[in-house]
Amino acid sequence: MRYFFDTVDPSGARRDGVGIDCPSDNSARRLARKALGEMFSESHNEGDETYEISVRNNAGATVFAGTLAYRRD
């Protein structure tokens, strides 16, 4: 099944129009959690940041939504 990974980071929002084939909803969720960590680790911003990812299936139903928030104290 094809899944679409829409993201929001400090530079803006991106809607995935291509998607990735994954064998299951759980596989897509794992990939999304990994992507959130990668988005954060590749950041060069020094301030507070929020990263979001939402995964849609072929039918357009959301199968996962995650947020990673970083606050620099």
N, CA, C, O and CB atoms as a CASP TS submission, in Angstrom:
PFRMAT TS
TARGET T0000
AUTHOR 0000-0000-0000
METHOD Language model
MODEL 1
PARENT N/A
ATOM      1  N   MET     1       0.849  -1.182   0.000  1.00  0.00           N
ATOM      2  CA  MET     1       0.000   0.000   0.000  1.00  0.00           C
ATOM      3  C   MET     1       0.891   1.241   0.000  1.00  0.00           C
ATOM      4  O   MET     1       1.989   1.232   0.555  1.00  0.00           O
ATOM      5  CB  MET     1      -0.964   0.001   1.227  1.00  0.00           C
ATOM      6  N   ARG     2       0.410   2.282  -0.617  1.00  0.00           N
ATOM      7  CA  ARG     2       1.160   3.534  -0.710  1.00  0.00           C
ATOM      8  C   ARG     2       0.742   4.464   0.425  1.00  0.00           C
ATOM      9  O   ARG     2      -0.438   4.601   0.748  1.00  0.00           O
ATOM     10  CB  ARG     2       0.933   4.214  -2.087  1.00  0.00           C
ATOM     11  N   TYR     3       1.770   5.109   1.027  1.00  0.00           N
ATOM     12  CA  TYR     3       1.563   6.047   2.124  1.00  0.00           C
ATOM     13  C   TYR     3       2.224   7.372   1.771  1.00  0.00           C
ATOM     14  O   TYR     3       3.250   7.410   1.092  1.00  0.00           O
ATOM     15  CB  TYR     3       2.128   5.483   3.458  1.00  0.00           C
ATOM     16  N   PHE     4       1.623   8.448   2.239  1.00  0.00           N
ATOM     17  CA  PHE     4       2.087   9.802   1.945  1.00  0.00           C
ATOM     18  C   PHE     4       2.463  10.485   3.252  1.00  0.00           C
ATOM     19  O   PHE     4       1.690  10.480   4.210  1.00  0.00           O
ATOM     20  CB  PHE     4       1.001  10.618   1.184  1.00  0.00           C
ATOM     21  N   PHE     5       3.651  11.072   3.284  1.00  0.00           N
ATOM     22  CA  PHE     5       4.232  11.636   4.494  1.00  0.00           C
ATOM     23  C   PHE     5       4.284  13.159   4.372  1.00  0.00           C
ATOM     24  O   PHE     5       5.190  13.708   3.745  1.00  0.00           O
ATOM     25  CB  PHE     5       5.648  11.055   4.749  1.00  0.00           C
ATOM     26  N   ASP     6       3.320  13.823   4.967  1.00  0.00           N
ATOM     27  CA  ASP     6       3.256  15.289   4.959  1.00  0.00           C
ATOM     28  C   ASP     6       4.021  15.810   6.169  1.00  0.00           C
ATOM     29  O   ASP     6       3.872  15.280   7.270  1.00  0.00           O
ATOM     30  CB  ASP     6       1.769  15.798   4.973  1.00  0.00           C
ATOM     31  N   THR     7       4.838  16.840   5.975  1.00  0.00           N
ATOM     32  CA  THR     7       5.687  17.333   7.060  1.00  0.00           C
ATOM     33  C   THR     7       5.559  18.838   7.252  1.00  0.00           C
ATOM     34  O   THR     7       5.203  19.583   6.338  1.00  0.00           O
ATOM     35  CB  THR     7       7.133  16.975   6.791  1.00  0.00           C
ATOM     36  N   VAL     8       5.863  19.252   8.475  1.00  0.00           N
ATOM     37  CA  VAL     8       5.966  20.671   8.822  1.00  0.00           C
ATOM     38  C   VAL     8       7.223  20.820   9.658  1.00  0.00           C
ATOM     39  O   VAL     8       7.419  20.098  10.636  1.00  0.00           O
ATOM     40  CB  VAL     8       4.685  21.192   9.598  1.00  0.00           C
ATOM     41  N   ASP     9       8.081  21.766   9.267  1.00  0.00           N
ATOM     42  CA  ASP     9       9.283  22.073  10.042  1.00  0.00           C
ATOM     43  C   ASP     9       9.462  23.591  10.046  1.00  0.00           C
ATOM     44  O   ASP     9       8.639  24.303   9.471  1.00  0.00           O
ATOM     45  CB  ASP     9      10.553  21.350   9.448  1.00  0.00           C
ATOM     46  N   PRO    10      10.520  24.101  10.682  1.00  0.00           N
ATOM     47  CA  PRO    10      10.681  25.558  10.754  1.00  0.00           C
ATOM     48  C   PRO    10      10.713  26.263   9.391  1.00  0.00           C
ATOM     49  O   PRO    10      10.444  27.462   9.315  1.00  0.00           O
ATOM     50  CB  PRO    10      11.941  25.875  11.492  1.00  0.00           C
ATOM     51  N   SER    11      11.035  25.544   8.330  1.00  0.00           N
ATOM     52  CA  SER    11      11.087  26.180   7.009  1.00  0.00           C
ATOM     53  C   SER    11       9.750  26.142   6.273  1.00  0.00           C
ATOM     54  O   SER    11       9.612  26.775   5.226  1.00  0.00           O
ATOM     55  CB  SER    11      12.141  25.509   6.162  1.00  0.00           C
ATOM     56  N   GLY    12       8.756  25.408   6.802  1.00  0.00           N
ATOM     57  CA  GLY    12       7.445  25.394   6.175  1.00  0.00           C
ATOM     58  C   GLY    12       6.810  24.020   6.117  1.00  0.00           C
ATOM     59  O   GLY    12       7.320  23.052   6.682  1.00  0.00           O
ATOM     60  N   ALA    13       5.676  23.956   5.418  1.00  0.00           N
ATOM     61  CA  ALA    13       4.907  22.715   5.285  1.00  0.00           C
ATOM     62  C   ALA    13       5.108  22.122   3.896  1.00  0.00           C
ATOM     63  O   ALA    13       5.253  22.843   2.909  1.00  0.00           O
ATOM     64  CB  ALA    13       3.403  22.967   5.550  1.00  0.00           C
ATOM     65  N   ARG    14       5.113  20.797   3.844  1.00  0.00           N
ATOM     66  CA  ARG    14       5.251  20.089   2.575  1.00  0.00           C
ATOM     67  C   ARG    14       4.225  18.960   2.514  1.00  0.00           C
ATOM     68  O   ARG    14       4.131  18.143   3.430  1.00  0.00           O
ATOM     69  CB  ARG    14       6.693  19.534   2.401  1.00  0.00           C
ATOM     70  N   ARG    15       3.469  18.924   1.437  1.00  0.00           N
ATOM     71  CA  ARG    15       2.503  17.840   1.221  1.00  0.00           C
ATOM     72  C   ARG    15       3.121  16.848   0.242  1.00  0.00           C
ATOM     73  O   ARG    15       3.519  17.217  -0.863  1.00  0.00           O
ATOM     74  CB  ARG    15       1.127  18.390   0.678  1.00  0.00           C
ATOM     75  N   ASP    16       3.198  15.605   0.652  1.00  0.00           N
ATOM     76  CA  ASP    16       3.806  14.544  -0.151  1.00  0.00           C
ATOM     77  C   ASP    16       2.857  14.139  -1.276  1.00  0.00           C
ATOM     78  O   ASP    16       1.750  13.665  -1.019  1.00  0.00           O
ATOM     79  CB  ASP    16       4.159  13.317   0.732  1.00  0.00           C
ATOM     80  N   GLY    17       3.283  14.324  -2.500  1.00  0.00           N
ATOM     81  CA  GLY    17       2.479  13.941  -3.649  1.00  0.00           C
ATOM     82  C   GLY    17       2.940  12.669  -4.314  1.00  0.00           C
ATOM     83  O   GLY    17       2.315  12.206  -5.269  1.00  0.00           O
ATOM     84  N   VAL    18       4.043  12.084  -3.818  1.00  0.00           N
ATOM     85  CA  VAL    18       4.617  10.890  -4.432  1.00  0.00           C
ATOM     86  C   VAL    18       4.318   9.650  -3.598  1.00  0.00           C
ATOM     87  O   VAL    18       3.810   8.657  -4.118  1.00  0.00           O
ATOM     88  CB  VAL    18       6.128  11.055  -4.610  1.00  0.00           C
ATOM     89  N   GLY    19       4.629   9.705  -2.319  1.00  0.00           N
ATOM     90  CA  GLY    19       4.380   8.584  -1.418  1.00  0.00           C
ATOM     91  C   GLY    19       5.453   7.518  -1.466  1.00  0.00           C
ATOM     92  O   GLY    19       6.369   7.555  -2.287  1.00  0.00           O
ATOM     93  N   ILE    20       5.307   6.564  -0.557  1.00  0.00           N
ATOM     94  CA  ILE    20       6.241   5.444  -0.421  1.00  0.00           C
ATOM     95  C   ILE    20       5.413   4.186  -0.199  1.00  0.00           C
ATOM     96  O   ILE    20       4.426   4.214   0.536  1.00  0.00           O
ATOM     97  CB  ILE    20       7.265   5.675   0.762  1.00  0.00           C
ATOM     98  N   ASP    21       5.807   3.086  -0.828  1.00  0.00           N
ATOM     99  CA  ASP    21       5.144   1.808  -0.589  1.00  0.00           C
ATOM    100  C   ASP    21       5.643   1.212   0.716  1.00  0.00           C
ATOM    101  O   ASP    21       6.848   1.087   0.930  1.00  0.00           O
ATOM    102  CB  ASP    21       5.387   0.831  -1.761  1.00  0.00           C
ATOM    103  N   CYS    22       4.716   0.845   1.584  1.00  0.00           N
ATOM    104  CA  CYS    22       5.023   0.184   2.851  1.00  0.00           C
ATOM    105  C   CYS    22       4.102  -1.025   2.969  1.00  0.00           C
ATOM    106  O   CYS    22       2.971  -0.994   2.483  1.00  0.00           O
ATOM    107  CB  CYS    22       4.848   1.162   4.078  1.00  0.00           C
ATOM    108  N   PRO    23       4.579  -2.088   3.612  1.00  0.00           N
ATOM    109  CA  PRO    23       3.759  -3.296   3.712  1.00  0.00           C
ATOM    110  C   PRO    23       2.561  -3.182   4.656  1.00  0.00           C
ATOM    111  O   PRO    23       1.621  -3.970   4.548  1.00  0.00           O
ATOM    112  CB  PRO    23       4.613  -4.425   4.157  1.00  0.00           C
ATOM    113  N   SER    24       2.576  -2.215   5.580  1.00  0.00           N
ATOM    114  CA  SER    24       1.483  -2.124   6.558  1.00  0.00           C
ATOM    115  C   SER    24       1.435  -0.731   7.178  1.00  0.00           C
ATOM    116  O   SER    24       2.364   0.063   7.035  1.00  0.00           O
ATOM    117  CB  SER    24       1.650  -3.193   7.662  1.00  0.00           C
ATOM    118  N   ASP    25       0.321  -0.451   7.876  1.00  0.00           N
ATOM    119  CA  ASP    25       0.210   0.802   8.624  1.00  0.00           C
ATOM    120  C   ASP    25       1.329   0.907   9.651  1.00  0.00           C
ATOM    121  O   ASP    25       1.927   1.971   9.810  1.00  0.00           O
ATOM    122  CB  ASP    25      -1.162   0.903   9.319  1.00  0.00           C
ATOM    123  N   ASN    26       1.618  -0.189  10.349  1.00  0.00           N
ATOM    124  CA  ASN    26       2.671  -0.164  11.375  1.00  0.00           C
ATOM    125  C   ASN    26       4.031   0.162  10.784  1.00  0.00           C
ATOM    126  O   ASN    26       4.816   0.886  11.396  1.00  0.00           O
ATOM    127  CB  ASN    26       2.738  -1.501  12.097  1.00  0.00           C
ATOM    128  N   SER    27       4.315  -0.359   9.616  1.00  0.00           N
ATOM    129  CA  SER    27       5.580  -0.061   8.946  1.00  0.00           C
ATOM    130  C   SER    27       5.663   1.425   8.595  1.00  0.00           C
ATOM    131  O   SER    27       6.715   2.043   8.758  1.00  0.00           O
ATOM    132  CB  SER    27       5.735  -0.922   7.674  1.00  0.00           C
ATOM    133  N   ALA    28       4.574   1.991   8.121  1.00  0.00           N
ATOM    134  CA  ALA    28       4.540   3.424   7.794  1.00  0.00           C
ATOM    135  C   ALA    28       4.715   4.266   9.055  1.00  0.00           C
ATOM    136  O   ALA    28       5.387   5.296   9.024  1.00  0.00           O
ATOM    137  CB  ALA    28       3.213   3.791   7.089  1.00  0.00           C
ATOM    138  N   ARG    29       4.115   3.834  10.161  1.00  0.00           N
ATOM    139  CA  ARG    29       4.268   4.559  11.433  1.00  0.00           C
ATOM    140  C   ARG    29       5.722   4.557  11.893  1.00  0.00           C
ATOM    141  O   ARG    29       6.246   5.586  12.321  1.00  0.00           O
ATOM    142  CB  ARG    29       3.373   3.936  12.522  1.00  0.00           C
ATOM    143  N   ARG    30       6.370   3.399  11.803  1.00  0.00           N
ATOM    144  CA  ARG    30       7.788   3.312  12.200  1.00  0.00           C
ATOM    145  C   ARG    30       8.642   4.238  11.344  1.00  0.00           C
ATOM    146  O   ARG    30       9.525   4.926  11.858  1.00  0.00           O
ATOM    147  CB  ARG    30       8.301   1.858  12.079  1.00  0.00           C
ATOM    148  N   LEU    31       8.384   4.255  10.053  1.00  0.00           N
ATOM    149  CA  LEU    31       9.130   5.123   9.145  1.00  0.00           C
ATOM    150  C   LEU    31       8.900   6.595   9.492  1.00  0.00           C
ATOM    151  O   LEU    31       9.831   7.397   9.426  1.00  0.00           O
ATOM    152  CB  LEU    31       8.723   4.849   7.686  1.00  0.00           C
ATOM    153  N   ALA    32       7.683   6.950   9.857  1.00  0.00           N
ATOM    154  CA  ALA    32       7.368   8.337  10.228  1.00  0.00           C
ATOM    155  C   ALA    32       8.102   8.742  11.502  1.00  0.00           C
ATOM    156  O   ALA    32       8.634   9.849  11.578  1.00  0.00           O
ATOM    157  CB  ALA    32       5.850   8.514  10.417  1.00  0.00           C
ATOM    158  N   ARG    33       8.139   7.861  12.506  1.00  0.00           N
ATOM    159  CA  ARG    33       8.857   8.183  13.748  1.00  0.00           C
ATOM    160  C   ARG    33      10.349   8.378  13.470  1.00  0.00           C
ATOM    161  O   ARG    33      10.977   9.280  14.023  1.00  0.00           O
ATOM    162  CB  ARG    33       8.652   7.065  14.801  1.00  0.00           C
ATOM    163  N   LYS    34      10.899   7.540  12.622  1.00  0.00           N
ATOM    164  CA  LYS    34      12.311   7.680  12.252  1.00  0.00           C
ATOM    165  C   LYS    34      12.537   9.004  11.517  1.00  0.00           C
ATOM    166  O   LYS    34      13.526   9.693  11.767  1.00  0.00           O
ATOM    167  CB  LYS    34      12.764   6.487  11.368  1.00  0.00           C
ATOM    168  N   ALA    35      11.631   9.353  10.622  1.00  0.00           N
ATOM    169  CA  ALA    35      11.756  10.599   9.859  1.00  0.00           C
ATOM    170  C   ALA    35      11.721  11.819  10.775  1.00  0.00           C
ATOM    171  O   ALA    35      12.459  12.778  10.551  1.00  0.00           O
ATOM    172  CB  ALA    35      10.638  10.699   8.816  1.00  0.00           C
ATOM    173  N   LEU    36      10.871  11.794  11.807  1.00  0.00           N
ATOM    174  CA  LEU    36      10.825  12.917  12.755  1.00  0.00           C
ATOM    175  C   LEU    36      12.187  13.132  13.406  1.00  0.00           C
ATOM    176  O   LEU    36      12.662  14.263  13.508  1.00  0.00           O
ATOM    177  CB  LEU    36       9.754  12.668  13.838  1.00  0.00           C
ATOM    178  N   GLY    37      12.803  12.054  13.841  1.00  0.00           N
ATOM    179  CA  GLY    37      14.131  12.157  14.450  1.00  0.00           C
ATOM    180  C   GLY    37      15.166  12.692  13.479  1.00  0.00           C
ATOM    181  O   GLY    37      16.014  13.500  13.857  1.00  0.00           O
ATOM    182  N   GLU    38      15.103  12.251  12.234  1.00  0.00           N
ATOM    183  CA  GLU    38      16.048  12.726  11.223  1.00  0.00           C
ATOM    184  C   GLU    38      15.832  14.205  10.912  1.00  0.00           C
ATOM    185  O   GLU    38      16.794  14.950  10.725  1.00  0.00           O
ATOM    186  CB  GLU    38      15.916  11.897   9.942  1.00  0.00           C
ATOM    187  N   MET    39      14.574  14.628  10.857  1.00  0.00           N
ATOM    188  CA  MET    39      14.279  16.044  10.608  1.00  0.00           C
ATOM    189  C   MET    39      14.921  16.902  11.690  1.00  0.00           C
ATOM    190  O   MET    39      15.525  17.935  11.398  1.00  0.00           O
ATOM    191  CB  MET    39      12.747  16.292  10.559  1.00  0.00           C
ATOM    192  N   PHE    40      14.788  16.472  12.933  1.00  0.00           N
ATOM    193  CA  PHE    40      15.356  17.223  14.051  1.00  0.00           C
ATOM    194  C   PHE    40      16.878  17.194  14.016  1.00  0.00           C
ATOM    195  O   PHE    40      17.517  18.228  14.210  1.00  0.00           O
ATOM    196  CB  PHE    40      14.851  16.663  15.380  1.00  0.00           C
ATOM    197  N   SER    41      17.465  16.035  13.775  1.00  0.00           N
ATOM    198  CA  SER    41      18.927  15.923  13.822  1.00  0.00           C
ATOM    199  C   SER    41      19.606  16.690  12.692  1.00  0.00           C
ATOM    200  O   SER    41      20.773  17.061  12.821  1.00  0.00           O
ATOM    201  CB  SER    41      19.337  14.464  13.761  1.00  0.00           C
ATOM    202  N   GLU    42      18.902  16.933  11.590  1.00  0.00           N
ATOM    203  CA  GLU    42      19.475  17.674  10.465  1.00  0.00           C
ATOM    204  C   GLU    42      19.255  19.177  10.575  1.00  0.00           C
ATOM    205  O   GLU    42      19.702  19.934   9.713  1.00  0.00           O
ATOM    206  CB  GLU    42      18.886  17.174   9.169  1.00  0.00           C
ATOM    207  N   SER    43      18.577  19.613  11.621  1.00  0.00           N
ATOM    208  CA  SER    43      18.278  21.033  11.803  1.00  0.00           C
ATOM    209  C   SER    43      19.525  21.814  12.184  1.00  0.00           C
ATOM    210  O   SER    43      20.418  21.296  12.854  1.00  0.00           O
ATOM    211  CB  SER    43      17.201  21.219  12.867  1.00  0.00           C
ATOM    212  N   HIS    44      19.573  23.061  11.750  1.00  0.00           N
ATOM    213  CA  HIS    44      20.690  23.948  12.091  1.00  0.00           C
ATOM    214  C   HIS    44      20.217  25.145  12.899  1.00  0.00           C
ATOM    215  O   HIS    44      20.976  26.089  13.120  1.00  0.00           O
ATOM    216  CB  HIS    44      21.401  24.425  10.823  1.00  0.00           C
ATOM    217  N   ASN    45      18.971  25.110  13.337  1.00  0.00           N
ATOM    218  CA  ASN    45      18.402  26.211  14.098  1.00  0.00           C
ATOM    219  C   ASN    45      18.823  26.094  15.559  1.00  0.00           C
ATOM    220  O   ASN    45      18.944  24.986  16.082  1.00  0.00           O
ATOM    221  CB  ASN    45      16.864  26.228  13.972  1.00  0.00           C
ATOM    222  N   GLU    46      19.042  27.202  16.206  1.00  0.00           N
ATOM    223  CA  GLU    46      19.482  27.211  17.600  1.00  0.00           C
ATOM    224  C   GLU    46      18.349  27.483  18.581  1.00  0.00           C
ATOM    225  O   GLU    46      18.557  27.386  19.791  1.00  0.00           O
ATOM    226  CB  GLU    46      20.561  28.242  17.786  1.00  0.00           C
ATOM    227  N   GLY    47      17.166  27.818  18.100  1.00  0.00           N
ATOM    228  CA  GLY    47      16.064  28.186  18.990  1.00  0.00           C
ATOM    229  C   GLY    47      15.046  27.072  19.149  1.00  0.00           C
ATOM    230  O   GLY    47      15.306  25.919  18.806  1.00  0.00           O
ATOM    231  N   ASP    48      13.882  27.433  19.673  1.00  0.00           N
ATOM    232  CA  ASP    48      12.789  26.483  19.825  1.00  0.00           C
ATOM    233  C   ASP    48      12.328  26.023  18.440  1.00  0.00           C
ATOM    234  O   ASP    48      12.277  26.808  17.494  1.00  0.00           O
ATOM    235  CB  ASP    48      11.611  27.116  20.621  1.00  0.00           C
ATOM    236  N   GLU    49      11.996  24.744  18.343  1.00  0.00           N
ATOM    237  CA  GLU    49      11.576  24.186  17.065  1.00  0.00           C
ATOM    238  C   GLU    49      10.472  23.170  17.277  1.00  0.00           C
ATOM    239  O   GLU    49      10.416  22.506  18.312  1.00  0.00           O
ATOM    240  CB  GLU    49      12.760  23.545  16.334  1.00  0.00           C
ATOM    241  N   THR    50       9.593  23.053  16.292  1.00  0.00           N
ATOM    242  CA  THR    50       8.572  22.014  16.292  1.00  0.00           C
ATOM    243  C   THR    50       8.571  21.348  14.921  1.00  0.00           C
ATOM    244  O   THR    50       8.624  22.015  13.888  1.00  0.00           O
ATOM    245  CB  THR    50       7.164  22.600  16.638  1.00  0.00           C
ATOM    246  N   TYR    51       8.509  20.023  14.933  1.00  0.00           N
ATOM    247  CA  TYR    51       8.471  19.221  13.712  1.00  0.00           C
ATOM    248  C   TYR    51       7.220  18.361  13.758  1.00  0.00           C
ATOM    249  O   TYR    51       6.873  17.813  14.804  1.00  0.00           O
ATOM    250  CB  TYR    51       9.758  18.340  13.560  1.00  0.00           C
ATOM    251  N   GLU    52       6.550  18.244  12.634  1.00  0.00           N
ATOM    252  CA  GLU    52       5.326  17.451  12.566  1.00  0.00           C
ATOM    253  C   GLU    52       5.369  16.557  11.341  1.00  0.00           C
ATOM    254  O   GLU    52       5.941  16.909  10.310  1.00  0.00           O
ATOM    255  CB  GLU    52       4.077  18.360  12.533  1.00  0.00           C
ATOM    256  N   ILE    53       4.750  15.391  11.479  1.00  0.00           N
ATOM    257  CA  ILE    53       4.588  14.505  10.336  1.00  0.00           C
ATOM    258  C   ILE    53       3.214  13.865  10.430  1.00  0.00           C
ATOM    259  O   ILE    53       2.756  13.496  11.511  1.00  0.00           O
ATOM    260  CB  ILE    53       5.713  13.424  10.285  1.00  0.00           C
ATOM    261  N   SER    54       2.571  13.739   9.293  1.00  0.00           N
ATOM    262  CA  SER    54       1.259  13.106   9.207  1.00  0.00           C
ATOM    263  C   SER    54       1.321  12.116   8.052  1.00  0.00           C
ATOM    264  O   SER    54       1.782  12.450   6.961  1.00  0.00           O
ATOM    265  CB  SER    54       0.105  14.167   9.004  1.00  0.00           C
ATOM    266  N   VAL    55       0.853  10.897   8.299  1.00  0.00           N
ATOM    267  CA  VAL    55       0.912   9.849   7.284  1.00  0.00           C
ATOM    268  C   VAL    55      -0.503   9.520   6.823  1.00  0.00           C
ATOM    269  O   VAL    55      -1.381   9.213   7.629  1.00  0.00           O
ATOM    270  CB  VAL    55       1.623   8.579   7.833  1.00  0.00           C
ATOM    271  N   ARG    56      -0.706   9.591   5.506  1.00  0.00           N
ATOM    272  CA  ARG    56      -1.991   9.257   4.889  1.00  0.00           C
ATOM    273  C   ARG    56      -1.848   7.982   4.068  1.00  0.00           C
ATOM    274  O   ARG    56      -0.797   7.735   3.478  1.00  0.00           O
ATOM    275  CB  ARG    56      -2.500  10.422   4.000  1.00  0.00           C
ATOM    276  N   ASN    57      -2.908   7.170   4.030  1.00  0.00           N
ATOM    277  CA  ASN    57      -2.905   6.010   3.146  1.00  0.00           C
ATOM    278  C   ASN    57      -3.531   6.392   1.798  1.00  0.00           C
ATOM    279  O   ASN    57      -3.899   7.548   1.586  1.00  0.00           O
ATOM    280  CB  ASN    57      -3.672   4.820   3.794  1.00  0.00           C
ATOM    281  N   ASN    58      -3.649   5.422   0.897  1.00  0.00           N
ATOM    282  CA  ASN    58      -4.216   5.683  -0.440  1.00  0.00           C
ATOM    283  C   ASN    58      -5.608   6.293  -0.381  1.00  0.00           C
ATOM    284  O   ASN    58      -5.976   7.089  -1.245  1.00  0.00           O
ATOM    285  CB  ASN    58      -4.271   4.397  -1.241  1.00  0.00           C
ATOM    286  N   ALA    59      -6.380   5.928   0.628  1.00  0.00           N
ATOM    287  CA  ALA    59      -7.750   6.425   0.762  1.00  0.00           C
ATOM    288  C   ALA    59      -7.803   7.827   1.360  1.00  0.00           C
ATOM    289  O   ALA    59      -8.873   8.431   1.430  1.00  0.00           O
ATOM    290  CB  ALA    59      -8.564   5.477   1.619  1.00  0.00           C
ATOM    291  N   GLY    60      -6.651   8.349   1.794  1.00  0.00           N
ATOM    292  CA  GLY    60      -6.606   9.679   2.387  1.00  0.00           C
ATOM    293  C   GLY    60      -6.795   9.691   3.892  1.00  0.00           C
ATOM    294  O   GLY    60      -6.794  10.756   4.509  1.00  0.00           O
ATOM    295  N   ALA    61      -6.958   8.509   4.493  1.00  0.00           N
ATOM    296  CA  ALA    61      -7.127   8.428   5.948  1.00  0.00           C
ATOM    297  C   ALA    61      -5.778   8.595   6.639  1.00  0.00           C
ATOM    298  O   ALA    61      -4.775   8.037   6.194  1.00  0.00           O
ATOM    299  CB  ALA    61      -7.777   7.080   6.354  1.00  0.00           C
ATOM    300  N   THR    62      -5.756   9.358   7.717  1.00  0.00           N
ATOM    301  CA  THR    62      -4.534   9.542   8.498  1.00  0.00           C
ATOM    302  C   THR    62      -4.306   8.304   9.353  1.00  0.00           C
ATOM    303  O   THR    62      -5.171   7.917  10.138  1.00  0.00           O
ATOM    304  CB  THR    62      -4.619  10.819   9.385  1.00  0.00           C
ATOM    305  N   VAL    63      -3.130   7.677   9.198  1.00  0.00           N
ATOM    306  CA  VAL    63      -2.800   6.483   9.984  1.00  0.00           C
ATOM    307  C   VAL    63      -1.793   6.793  11.087  1.00  0.00           C
ATOM    308  O   VAL    63      -1.571   5.971  11.976  1.00  0.00           O
ATOM    309  CB  VAL    63      -2.248   5.387   9.073  1.00  0.00           C
ATOM    310  N   PHE    64      -1.180   7.983  11.032  1.00  0.00           N
ATOM    311  CA  PHE    64      -0.241   8.397  12.073  1.00  0.00           C
ATOM    312  C   PHE    64      -0.066   9.905  12.000  1.00  0.00           C
ATOM    313  O   PHE    64      -0.027  10.487  10.916  1.00  0.00           O
ATOM    314  CB  PHE    64       1.130   7.672  11.921  1.00  0.00           C
ATOM    315  N   ALA    65       0.038  10.526  13.159  1.00  0.00           N
ATOM    316  CA  ALA    65       0.395  11.940  13.243  1.00  0.00           C
ATOM    317  C   ALA    65       1.318  12.084  14.437  1.00  0.00           C
ATOM    318  O   ALA    65       0.988  11.654  15.542  1.00  0.00           O
ATOM    319  CB  ALA    65      -0.878  12.870  13.375  1.00  0.00           C
ATOM    320  N   GLY    66       2.468  12.686  14.213  1.00  0.00           N
ATOM    321  CA  GLY    66       3.429  12.852  15.291  1.00  0.00           C
ATOM    322  C   GLY    66       4.009  14.247  15.311  1.00  0.00           C
ATOM    323  O   GLY    66       4.108  14.917  14.283  1.00  0.00           O
ATOM    324  N   THR    67       4.393  14.674  16.513  1.00  0.00           N
ATOM    325  CA  THR    67       5.004  15.987  16.709  1.00  0.00           C
ATOM    326  C   THR    67       6.212  15.841  17.609  1.00  0.00           C
ATOM    327  O   THR    67       6.160  15.145  18.623  1.00  0.00           O
ATOM    328  CB  THR    67       3.993  16.993  17.309  1.00  0.00           C
ATOM    329  N   LEU    68       7.297  16.495  17.241  1.00  0.00           N
ATOM    330  CA  LEU    68       8.487  16.567  18.071  1.00  0.00           C
ATOM    331  C   LEU    68       8.733  18.047  18.340  1.00  0.00           C
ATOM    332  O   LEU    68       8.935  18.833  17.415  1.00  0.00           O
ATOM    333  CB  LEU    68       9.735  15.875  17.381  1.00  0.00           C
ATOM    334  N   ALA    69       8.713  18.412  19.616  1.00  0.00           N
ATOM    335  CA  ALA    69       8.924  19.815  19.995  1.00  0.00           C
ATOM    336  C   ALA    69      10.208  19.923  20.797  1.00  0.00           C
ATOM    337  O   ALA    69      10.453  19.129  21.705  1.00  0.00           O
ATOM    338  CB  ALA    69       7.718  20.368  20.813  1.00  0.00           C
ATOM    339  N   TYR    70      11.025  20.911  20.456  1.00  0.00           N
ATOM    340  CA  TYR    70      12.290  21.167  21.139  1.00  0.00           C
ATOM    341  C   TYR    70      12.248  22.585  21.679  1.00  0.00           C
ATOM    342  O   TYR    70      11.980  23.539  20.949  1.00  0.00           O
ATOM    343  CB  TYR    70      13.515  20.960  20.184  1.00  0.00           C
ATOM    344  N   ARG    71      12.513  22.701  22.945  1.00  0.00           N
ATOM    345  CA  ARG    71      12.555  24.030  23.558  1.00  0.00           C
ATOM    346  C   ARG    71      13.921  24.223  24.189  1.00  0.00           C
ATOM    347  O   ARG    71      14.346  23.434  25.033  1.00  0.00           O
ATOM    348  CB  ARG    71      11.421  24.207  24.618  1.00  0.00           C
ATOM    349  N   ARG    72      14.583  25.247  23.784  1.00  0.00           N
ATOM    350  CA  ARG    72      15.909  25.557  24.318  1.00  0.00           C
ATOM    351  C   ARG    72      15.740  26.481  25.516  1.00  0.00           C
ATOM    352  O   ARG    72      15.242  27.599  25.383  1.00  0.00           O
ATOM    353  CB  ARG    72      16.825  26.211  23.229  1.00  0.00           C
ATOM    354  N   ASP    73      16.151  26.015  26.668  1.00  0.00           N
ATOM    355  CA  ASP    73      16.067  26.827  27.893  1.00  0.00           C
ATOM    356  C   ASP    73      17.386  27.471  28.213  1.00  0.00           C
ATOM    357  O   ASP    73      17.497  28.188  29.208  1.00  0.00           O
ATOM    358  CB  ASP    73      15.614  25.984  29.070  1.00  0.00           C
TER
END
